[in-house]
Amino acid sequence: MLKKAVTILLAVLLSISIITSSFLYLENLTLTSQVQSLNEEIKSLNSAYLVTALGIVEIPPYGESYWGGNGEFSHLWITGWVFNSGGSMAKKAGLEVLAFAEDNTVLLNYTVPITQGGIGAFSTNETFRDLIPYYLYPTPLEFGNVLSQQNVTVRLAIFHDGSFPNGTRYEMNPVWEKFQ
């Protein structure tokens, strides 16, 4: 009788042990996936992430300007802001400016730096550089840094050959040096 009671007790303990081990194993798997998810979230929070709110318009040639410079060339005028919502500095930040014709032909693919002041004028052709009006602050292509939680006001002019057609579609994508 005692032998039978001990056998039943051992069987019950073994069953409970197997059920508990299975439950704990499944819990461990769940917790491991949650830890991986949280580690990815921490990594993204500790990295830079640039968000933009920008407008773009093409300014056609307007002849000689009262303000100086040469108004015989078109330029894109970009205004708005860039915000770093990440937890670290965005190094070597810039804006990739793209212009597409209606048939998706690339008309312009140019990357301009985002500087602390956010003001600048650039030319897609070096011969235009001397024609940029002084009040637009002709800017060297030196990429700046955007600190975590920093908002940079953007006012940029990009001088280019010719004029773009009316149906031109523009894209402006923030770029920066990403450290993994």
Buried (B, 14 or more C-beta within 10 A) or exposed (E): EEEEEEEEEEEEEEEEEEEEEEEEEEEEEEEEEEEEEEEEEEEEEEBBBBEBEBEBEBBEEEEEEEEEBBBEBBBBBBBBBBBBBBBBBBBBBBBEBBBBEEEEEEBBEBBBBBBEEBBBBBBBEEEBBEBBBEEBBBBEEEBBBBEBEBBBEBBBBBBBEEEBEEEBEBEBEBBBEEEE
